[in-house]
Amino acid sequence: MASKIFLDANVILEYFLKREKQNESRAIFLQIQEGLVRGFTTSSVVQACGYFMIKSVGKETTREILLNMLRYITIIDCGHETVVLALNSIIPDPEDAIQYHSALVHNIEFYITFDKELIKYSASHLPIMTPDEFLNS
């Protein structure tokens, strides 16, 4: 069965807004589209991406991009207990903590991000890595 990976907002934004690390992110999206890995994210990540994408490409294009992405990526979310657990964790950024613990609750195997601060909190039960690190592992 394909590995389950969580995509952080920065990975999604790099790809769809054609930023500096677009090629690294593209490789992850290709693996998802080919069924080699299964991609997951949360509704709050989609919401954050939408906010930044609207500023860059407009509302209609943002909607089209996100709907197309959701053909390949599954949305996961968390409940009250997971948020409380996340906010009591060692991860100092509340948003990162909630995303990470949402992935933990859903048995995601790898957390993919470009956030160097978050990578410092990588654990063996849910490794945090960049797209290149994942692809080369």
Secondary structure in CASP SS format (residue, H / E / C, confidence):
PFRMAT SS
TARGET T0000
AUTHOR 0000-0000-0000
METHOD secondary structure of the structure
MODEL  1
M C 1.00
A C 1.00
S E 1.00
K E 1.00
I E 1.00
F E 1.00
L E 1.00
D C 1.00
A H 1.00
N H 1.00
V H 1.00
I H 1.00
L H 1.00
E H 1.00
Y H 1.00
F H 1.00
L C 1.00
K C 1.00
R C 1.00
E C 1.00
K C 1.00
Q H 1.00
N H 1.00
E H 1.00
S H 1.00
R H 1.00
A H 1.00
I H 1.00
F H 1.00
L H 1.00
Q H 1.00
I H 1.00
Q H 1.00
E C 1.00
G C 1.00
L C 1.00
V E 1.00
R E 1.00
G E 1.00
F E 1.00
T E 1.00
T E 1.00
S H 1.00
S H 1.00
V H 1.00
V H 1.00
Q H 1.00
A H 1.00
C H 1.00
G H 1.00
Y H 1.00
F H 1.00
M H 1.00
I H 1.00
K H 1.00
S H 1.00
V H 1.00
G C 1.00
K H 1.00
E H 1.00
T H 1.00
T H 1.00
R H 1.00
E H 1.00
I H 1.00
L H 1.00
L H 1.00
N H 1.00
M H 1.00
L C 1.00
R C 1.00
Y C 1.00
I E 1.00
T E 1.00
I E 1.00
I E 1.00
D C 1.00
C C 1.00
G C 1.00
H H 1.00
E H 1.00
T H 1.00
V H 1.00
V H 1.00
L H 1.00
A H 1.00
L H 1.00
N C 1.00
S C 1.00
I C 1.00
I C 1.00
P C 1.00
D C 1.00
P H 1.00
E H 1.00
D H 1.00
A H 1.00
I H 1.00
Q H 1.00
Y H 1.00
H H 1.00
S H 1.00
A H 1.00
L H 1.00
V H 1.00
H C 1.00
N C 1.00
I C 1.00
E C 1.00
F E 1.00
Y E 1.00
I E 1.00
T C 1.00
F C 1.00
D C 1.00
K H 1.00
E H 1.00
L H 1.00
I H 1.00
K C 1.00
Y C 1.00
S C 1.00
A E 1.00
S C 1.00
H C 1.00
L E 1.00
P C 1.00
I E 1.00
M E 1.00
T C 1.00
P H 1.00
D H 1.00
E H 1.00
F H 1.00
L H 1.00
N C 1.00
S C 1.00
END
